[in-house]
């Protein structure tokens, strides 16, 4: 407990090594905040057209609004690729790559509202006491880059339920996600206070070692100190991020052709940042589409969804 913070951190990363040889090494998870209607994009339901406007018996669900009649999607589907997977006309570019994609139409949620459903998707249950999937992956496979967080969440604002969606729950706090607001693509604004303009790296190292010793003394007489350990390790990670994060988060390092291939806007920038991170060993990256719930199209649905699809 009395070792300098630098050594303690290196031991921590060693302890976070893989429990078993991984098949998948890294994950980029793209989340359309608000939830696109699956029957607009990948899951056509011809029966909705046949019974359009009718209200099946027993369909008075206990939701926040009265249950209406059946409503078919206004968009057409095209069988795409050699696999013949039906893809919405709204996704013409993605349909060209559908043979590389596994489409699962068997998923369900146990709650019809966004907040609980978000928890079920990220944490496996609507009860907010379970680790997020990114935390589990980092716990199981460890970190590949000690100069960057192993689990990063990109969102140009705040998703519903916010940080509980990337929490580590009963796992050690060091496995929780690191939130980055990428509404601006300037590295010093995405990562404020990344550089210390007052002290050089040598002085910062001495400060962290002293702080590590003080924290170790504080920890010695206490139990259940996961949060304090996480803060200590976060300070160490923040120190090391000075050497690599400013390059990782700098999209000006990308070629013009690369920027054009990804497109413009916050979602394109998030995807490009995610690629740059996984190339540098970040284990799990989530990219949330937009602030709040842009895909929660309660009004103007038929007009909004085509515009949203153009950006993905």
GICORLIN-V279453 format. One record per run of one state. SS is the DSSP state (alpha for helix, beta for strand, coil for the rest). FROM is the first residue (numbers start at 0). TO is the last residue. Records with the same first field share a line. If there is no record, write none. Layout:
# GICORLIN-V279453
SS: FROM-TO  FROM-TO
This chain:
# GICORLIN-V279453
coil: 0-3  15-25  31-36  41-44  50-75  80-83  88-90  95-96  100-112  123-131  141-149  155-160  166-171  175-176  180-185  190-199  220-224  241-243  248-249  253-254  262-264  279-282  288-299  310-311
alpha: 4-14  37-40  45-49  91-94  97-99  113-122  132-140  161-165  172-174  186-189  200-219  225-240  244-247  250-252  255-261  265-278  300-309
beta: 26-30  76-79  84-87  150-154  177-179  283-287
